[in-house]
Amino acid sequence: MGKGEEAGQLPEFEVARRLFDGSPHGALIGLKLIDLGADFVVAGIDYRPELVGNPQTGYLHGGVITTLIDQSSGAAVMVATGACEPIVTLDLRIDHLRPALPEQPIYARAECYRTAREVAFARCVAYQDDPQHPFATSMSAFMRLRAEKGSGRGRG
């Protein structure tokens, strides 16, 4: 049994899985939750010809990679903050180090490394075989949209 299967029994895994399942764009590109821990998420997308951005090279479209990184990072933040508050991406910086190799699945390992009262921060590596050899890296910030009693601020 793999890590994802064992983790599938955890409530946090179900919350993160529902986050991916609830995204129409994520579902369209085949985004799937692979594994998670207290402050990280691993997600993946299988290679499919309709996700290719450059038909001459077979390289995946940059939007597919961006979605993988953004949603993985957001899920890592939700897991780290208890997943009971909505978040929105404030800032997402991606460094594309090299193209992902054609005809291979891609993965992202995102971790929430800091939470503050109104913002949470995540970093992510996108890779194929080895997270130590990423094809892209990212740093991102997410606004925490939690309602606070007595603050005069809330959702809505």
Secondary structure, DSSP 4 states (H G I P E B T S, - for coil): --HHHHHTTSHHHHHHHHHHHT-HHHHHHT-EEEEE-SSEEEEEE---GGGEEETTTTEEPHHHHHHHHHHHHHHHHHHHTTS-S-EEEEEEEEEE-SPPPTTS-EEEEEEEEEE-SSEEEEEEEEESS-TTS-SEEEEEEEEE----TTSS----
